[in-house]
Amino acid sequence: VSGSHPGPASTELAEFVDEHNKEIIQRVKKVQQIADKLRSQGIISDAARRRILVTGTSEEGMSELYRSLKRGGAKAKSTFYWLLQQFKPALIAELPGEEHAAPSGRAACPWCRRRPGAQ
């Protein structure tokens, strides 16, 4: 989130992830892509990424990923939230809470309702 963006604090995003973790674990299938992004951003370790990727199903992988996020705290969970906006915007839009998606279906910031790149 850029400095000019009026977005939420990491703790608010972490609370959103915690509140909806069961549904996120069940519905997110792009485990490897998300784990790779989290690793490249230094949010999870190589060992955590390997544990995530050797699981048998996407649900097991997401469960392991969530355990790694819990160890990383609010920063890890807020980074994960923004990755969900990128990889699974429809899920974010469907979860109860703030307005989460622009009418076009493209992910928008749930707090200011601006699309990515909008001024």
GUMISE-904607 format. One line per 10 residues: number of its first residue (from 1); their letters; for each residue z, y, x of N, C-alpha, C. Coordinates in pm, whole numbers. Layout:
REM GUMISE-904607
NUM	a	Z:Y:X:Z:Y:X:Z:Y:X | ...
END
This chain:
REM GUMISE-904607
1	vsgshpgpas	0:-117:86:0:0:0:0:122:89 | -93:213:66:-103:331:150:10:428:120 | 32:520:214:140:616:198:124:705:77 | -1:730:30:-23:816:-84:-9:742:-217 | 10:614:-211:19:532:-331:161:534:-387 | 178:562:-516:312:572:-574:368:437:-615 | 330:334:-548:365:197:-587:513:167:-582 | 547:49:-628:686:7:-639:745:-30:-504 | 876:-35:-502:947:-79:-383:930:-229:-367 | 945:-275:-243:937:-418:-215:1032:-499:-302
11	telaefvdeh	1149:-444:-329:1246:-519:-410:1196:-542:-552 | 1123:-445:-609:1070:-464:-745:965:-575:-747 | 880:-578:-646:778:-681:-638:841:-818:-613 | 944:-821:-528:1015:-946:-501:1079:-999:-629 | 1136:-910:-708:1197:-951:-834:1091:-1008:-929 | 973:-948:-931:864:-998:-1015:826:-1140:-971 | 810:-1161:-841:775:-1293:-788:885:-1394:-821 | 1010:-1355:-803:1121:-1447:-834:1125:-1481:-983 | 1106:-1380:-1067:1112:-1401:-1211:1003:-1497:-1259 | 886:-1490:-1197:771:-1569:-1243:735:-1684:-1149
21	nkeiiqrvkk	826:-1722:-1059:790:-1820:-956:744:-1953:-1013 | 805:-2000:-1119:765:-2130:-1174:620:-2129:-1223 | 582:-2025:-1295:445:-2017:-1344:347:-1995:-1229 | 385:-1915:-1131:300:-1892:-1014:278:-2025:-941 | 384:-2100:-919:375:-2229:-849:281:-2323:-925 | 290:-2325:-1056:207:-2415:-1137:60:-2374:-1140 | 32:-2245:-1135:-104:-2199:-1165:-188:-2154:-1046 | -126:-2127:-932:-203:-2081:-817:-253:-2202:-739 | -383:-2207:-717:-446:-2320:-649:-493:-2286:-508 | -507:-2160:-475:-561:-2118:-345:-450:-2111:-239
31	vqqiadklrs	-383:-2222:-222:-267:-2229:-134:-306:-2200:10 | -412:-2265:58:-450:-2247:199:-488:-2102:228 | -567:-2040:141:-608:-1902:164:-488:-1808:169 | -394:-1828:79:-276:-1743:76:-188:-1769:198 | -169:-1896:233:-89:-1930:352:-152:-1871:477 | -285:-1879:487:-354:-1822:604:-333:-1672:612 | -344:-1603:499:-323:-1457:499:-178:-1422:536 | -83:-1496:480:57:-1470:512:84:-1494:660 | 22:-1597:717:39:-1625:860:-24:-1515:944 | -144:-1473:908:-213:-1371:987:-139:-1236:983
41	qgiisdaarr	-60:-1215:879:18:-1092:868:159:-1107:924 | 189:-1224:980:320:-1246:1041:432:-1269:941 | 398:-1300:817:499:-1319:713:559:-1460:721 | 476:-1559:752:526:-1696:771:486:-1743:911 | 557:-1841:961:530:-1896:1094:420:-2001:1089 | 371:-2038:1206:274:-2149:1214:333:-2276:1157 | 460:-2302:1190:526:-2424:1140:534:-2424:987 | 567:-2309:929:574:-2299:782:435:-2321:722 | 333:-2263:783:196:-2281:734:158:-2429:737 | 192:-2498:845:161:-2642:855:234:-2721:746
51	rilvtgtsee	361:-2688:722:437:-2757:616:372:-2735:479 | 322:-2616:456:257:-2584:329:129:-2665:314 | 50:-2672:420:-83:-2734:411:-82:-2886:408 | 27:-2949:452:30:-3096:451:82:-3154:320 | 115:-3070:227:164:-3119:97:49:-3183:21 | 82:-3267:-76:-20:-3343:-147:-94:-3267:-255 | -28:-3176:-325:-91:-3104:-435:-73:-2954:-416 | -149:-2876:-492:-133:-2731:-484:6:-2688:-531 | 61:-2758:-630:197:-2725:-675:300:-2749:-565 | 288:-2861:-495:379:-2888:-384:362:-2784:-273
61	gmselyrslk	236:-2747:-247:210:-2646:-145:268:-2512:-183 | 251:-2473:-309:307:-2346:-354:460:-2349:-354 | 518:-2463:-384:665:-2474:-378:714:-2453:-235 | 645:-2515:-141:682:-2497:1:658:-2353:45 | 548:-2294:0:520:-2155:33:630:-2064:-22 | 672:-2089:-145:778:-2008:-205:909:-2021:-127 | 940:-2142:-79:1061:-2158:4:1051:-2071:129 | 933:-2065:189:913:-1980:307:928:-1832:271 | 878:-1795:153:891:-1656:109:1037:-1619:89 | 1116:-1711:33:1259:-1683:12:1326:-1651:145
71	rggakakstf	1289:-1722:250:1347:-1696:382:1303:-1560:435 | 1184:-1514:393:1131:-1386:442:1179:-1264:366 | 1244:-1286:254:1302:-1175:179:1200:-1092:101 | 1242:-971:66:1162:-884:-22:1027:-849:38 | 1021:-825:168:893:-790:230:793:-904:214 | 836:-1027:239:748:-1143:227:699:-1159:83 | 790:-1145:-12:753:-1161:-153:662:-1050:-201 | 684:-928:-154:596:-819:-197:456:-836:-138 | 447:-883:-14:316:-912:45:246:-1022:-35 | 321:-1124:-73:269:-1232:-155:218:-1179:-288
81	ywllqqfkpa	292:-1088:-350:249:-1028:-477:110:-964:-462 | 91:-885:-357:-39:-818:-339:-149:-919:-310 | -117:-1030:-245:-217:-1136:-226:-251:-1201:-360 | -152:-1218:-445:-181:-1270:-580:-273:-1175:-655 | -251:-1045:-639:-341:-947:-703:-484:-968:-654 | -499:-1005:-527:-632:-1026:-470:-692:-1159:-515 | -615:-1267:-508:-668:-1401:-533:-657:-1448:-677 | -563:-1394:-753:-537:-1443:-889:-501:-1327:-982 | -586:-1224:-992:-549:-1107:-1073:-528:-1140:-1221 | -600:-1239:-1273:-582:-1274:-1414:-442:-1327:-1440
91	liaelpgeeh	-387:-1402:-1347:-250:-1452:-1363:-152:-1337:-1367 | -165:-1243:-1275:-74:-1128:-1273:-85:-1052:-1405 | -207:-1037:-1455:-228:-965:-1581:-163:-1036:-1699 | -155:-1168:-1695:-100:-1246:-1806:52:-1253:-1805 | 114:-1235:-1690:259:-1248:-1682:326:-1130:-1749 | 437:-1153:-1817:507:-1044:-1885:553:-937:-1787 | 551:-816:-1833:597:-706:-1750:507:-586:-1770 | 489:-510:-1664:407:-390:-1667:261:-424:-1696 | 182:-322:-1725:37:-337:-1738:-17:-374:-1601 | -90:-485:-1590:-128:-536:-1459:-275:-536:-1427
101	aapsgraacp	-363:-511:-1520:-504:-519:-1487:-584:-409:-1553 | -689:-369:-1487:-781:-270:-1543:-865:-339:-1649 | -920:-263:-1744:-1001:-323:-1850:-1117:-408:-1800 | -1172:-373:-1684:-1285:-449:-1630:-1243:-586:-1580 | -1114:-612:-1575:-1064:-739:-1523:-1035:-732:-1374 | -1070:-622:-1311:-1042:-604:-1169:-896:-563:-1153 | -830:-618:-1054:-687:-591:-1035:-660:-443:-1021 | -555:-396:-1083:-512:-257:-1072:-364:-257:-1039 | -319:-150:-982:-177:-138:-952:-100:-136:-1084 | 1:-224:-1099:73:-230:-1226:162:-109:-1251
111	wcrrrpgaq	185:-29:-1149:275:84:-1169:200:214:-1192 | 84:231:-1133:10:355:-1156:-120:329:-1230 | -155:202:-1249:-274:157:-1323:-405:202:-1259 | -400:236:-1130:-525:270:-1061:-586:144:-1003 | -717:137:-1003:-786:27:-937:-780:46:-786 | -791:-63:-711:-796:-50:-565:-911:42:-527 | -885:135:-436:-987:227:-390:-1005:350:-476 | -939:356:-591:-952:473:-680:-868:587:-628 | -912:708:-653:-838:827:-609:-752:881:-720
END
